[in-house]
Amino acid sequence: MTLQQRTLTWHKSSRSAAAGHCVEVAPATAVVFVRDSKNASGPVLEFAAERWADFLAGVRDGEFDR
């Protein structure tokens, strides 16, 4: 984990289950970091801010609904 990743402010959804099956996100200037909330010291994914916005729009539009 880089110094920048260690100094980020991580957020978890208010809709997260009590069992902890969720991810946390930390927006930065041009990227959004994502990690498993149960394994905060584990791997961190990095997405371009634009691509993350596209993903969220797809979620809101039901693009990934089963």
Buried (B, 14 or more C-beta within 10 A) or exposed (E): EEEEBEEBEBEEEEEEEEEEEEBBBBBBEEBBBBBBBEEEEEEBEEBEEEEBEEBEEEEEEEEEEE
